Amino acid sequence: MRTYLNDGWQFFKQWSDDVFGEGVGENVRIPHSVATAPFNCFDESIYQGVSGYKRNLHLAGGAGSTYLLTFEGVAHRAEVFVNGVNAALHECGYTAFTVDLTPHVHEGDNELVVKVDSRETLNQPPFGFVIDYQTYGGIYRDVYLEEKRGVYVADAFVKALPSKPIDVDVRLGNFTAPTELTLNISDENGVQYTSTHTCNGAEFSLLANADLELWSIDNPKLYKLSLTVGKDVYQTSFGVRSAVFTKDGFYLNGEKVKIVGLDRHQSYPYVGYAMPESMQREDARILKNKLCLNAVRTSHYPQSHYFMDECDKLGLLVFTEIPGWQFIGDEHWKEVAKRNVCEMVEQYRNHPSVILWGVRINESLDNDELYTETNAIAHRLDPTRQTGGVRYLRHSSLLEDVYTFNDFNRDGATNRKEVCPSNVPYLISEYNGHMYPTKSYDDMPHRLEHTMRYIRMLDGVFGAESTCGAFGWCMFDYHTNSDFGSGDRICYHGVLDMFRNPKNAAGVFSALGKEPFLDVTFSAELGDYPEAFIDGTYCLTNCDTVRYYKAGAFIKEYTHADSPFKNIPNPPILLDNIQSGWGSEANEILLEGYIDGKLVATKKIGSLFSYTLDVTPTHTTLHENNSYDVAEVHITARDQFGNVCPYINKAVKLSCKGAIKLIGPDVVALQGGMFGTYVKTVGRKGKGVLRVDDIEIEFKVK
């Protein structure tokens, strides 16, 4: 039985012995950040320190129960005290850990205390030198307690490859004598396979000759494995698929797939890492459904299982890696890094979305001794997947299976022989990013060049047959430490802003999707261009043809054959005859997109005469389940044609009433015509209302 312990915590900003016993802290709910940050212009000192969390743990199981307490994520060094006894130490802020409470608890009330060290001086990854991302702090993922009676399933690894029996490695806890175990495999249509086995030891493997559908990008078929032993039922989901990187490209279930992805941090405005299930899943949906990607890299650390579960559900491929950024420390530091590999692989290997283990410290120098060990650990714990390691070094030591390389040459056509041997798999793990930071309110030529850099890179990647694919840096803007960013401690490297509002470059990826999409890379305002000259204008679309009208008159019909880019699917269409004269009404432009001869999309641009405030939440039904729930609210100034107004930076007043409250300030200013806010539940059901200036959005809390 699993019980979530996300409520009832007291938080102590500064650690002291007063945390124990009668000390009283601030009442908080998990996920929690040790500090609420402003939107920008703050440094890492805001969250660095040693803090404490405390709650009461009432147990009524009696003799014979085993109590297992799991923390999904505590940043960054956690010591767990049970009734004053130091019961566990964990030195990684990005993987889960489980504490066996049984020797330290008694029936009735027990005191649970967690000492959290979030200082960047810790001798563990990713620390040791300057890091290009804020690392925040706190108990920022779920906490739950499991009570076991007698023998139980401690772990199960499902190896599910096409045309082979399902192979399940099982590890039992509290095993004392042979016992019977029942295996079930089910889907939404019910049980598809069942078998019964006699367990003669604590560790063993089972084979299931089940006829199951394959998991793929377009048909991400998931199954549930259930193992019942004694009174314990263990469940995990899995998918059947093969994922193989070769020197000729990447193959999923034997079919060649070009990987098109973005790199993701797990951070959010104001609260850092501390966001609940709904927001983690929403990021995966944005990547798959709005940006139309088939892959994501979880830079530079393992991320939430909710995010990973949604990737499984959506068919989004995942390249995940151990924590780190350029620096390799002393022997203790390296031992922690090796434990990180163990924890990453053991905790995430049942996710079918995971196609590659990153076993190097991101962008570190070669260290053959360390990386020989990390690579071996990953292969021992998961022989079904290949390994990689992100580097920027050409011809560095390849101890892994895939040469994953950060290519900032801008065009994606780097000769592989200049980077690595031609007989090994080659995957681009980063491009763009710091090469051309772009804010949503930069001028149009700047935003156009940002967009074109993604286009040029992807066109080169699709033109290089043997390149497995590429991950762009990155999904959204993020907070950073000193020496990086744009002076306000933000890296404006995203195709989305920090609130997940799309910049122009996001359209490069959306145009790769199946849903009709049509956008332009220019504005109709001559004053947005040097010398009032509009040049290099493109239409981003997946439509077959685009008809162009100026001032109501039909000018020309375009197809993708008119694009100078010949490799990328649905290449951007170069538009001509866009230039208008000063003060001319001819700057009103209409584009119509057609698929199979049917009008499916329109885009109209022209001079701004009026605008309205568009307030759109990710969802309006919130759920108080295992913790609080959050909805993201996008706030956008749109002109009379529905386009974002990038130079409207008005202040907006926010307020909440009822069963929700704000995360962040109650007055915000639009940036690039866009901004956002978050609302969260407060522990009760009912109606909540968010007011944005004079616009009201109603939420229902269940």
HURAVEN-V545450 format. One record per run of one state. SS is the DSSP state (H for helix, E for strand, C for the rest). FROM is the first residue (numbers start at 0). LEN is the number of residues. If there is no record, write none. Layout:
# HURAVEN-V545450
ss/from/len
SS/FROM/LEN
SS/FROM/LEN
This chain:
# HURAVEN-V545450
ss/from/len
C/0/1
E/1/3
C/4/4
E/8/4
C/12/4
H/16/3
C/19/6
E/25/3
C/28/15
H/43/3
C/46/3
E/49/10
C/59/5
E/64/7
C/71/2
E/73/2
C/75/1
E/76/6
C/82/2
E/84/6
C/90/6
E/96/4
C/100/1
H/101/3
C/104/3
E/107/10
C/117/20
E/137/2
C/139/3
E/142/7
C/149/2
E/151/8
C/159/6
E/165/8
C/173/5
E/178/9
C/187/2
E/189/10
C/199/3
E/202/6
C/208/5
E/213/2
C/215/4
E/219/1
C/220/2
E/222/7
C/229/2
E/231/7
C/238/1
E/239/1
C/240/2
E/242/4
C/246/2
E/248/4
C/252/2
E/254/3
C/257/1
E/258/5
C/263/4
E/267/1
C/268/3
E/271/1
C/272/4
H/276/14
C/290/4
E/294/4
C/298/6
H/304/10
C/314/2
E/316/5
C/321/9
H/330/18
C/348/5
E/353/5
C/358/9
H/367/14
C/381/4
E/385/6
C/391/10
E/401/5
C/406/9
H/415/3
C/418/6
E/424/6
C/430/1
E/431/1
H/432/4
C/436/7
H/443/20
C/463/3
E/466/7
C/473/2
E/475/1
C/476/1
E/477/2
C/479/10
E/489/2
C/491/4
E/495/1
C/496/5
E/501/1
C/502/3
H/505/5
C/510/7
E/517/3
C/520/5
H/525/3
C/528/1
H/529/3
C/532/5
E/537/4
C/541/3
E/544/6
C/550/2
E/552/7
H/559/3
C/562/10
E/572/2
C/574/10
H/584/3
C/587/1
E/588/7
C/595/2
E/597/8
C/605/5
E/610/7
C/617/3
E/620/2
C/622/7
E/629/10
C/639/4
E/643/1
C/644/6
E/650/8
C/658/1
E/659/4
C/663/3
E/666/3
C/669/1
E/670/1
C/671/2
E/673/8
C/681/4
E/685/7
C/692/2
E/694/7
C/701/1
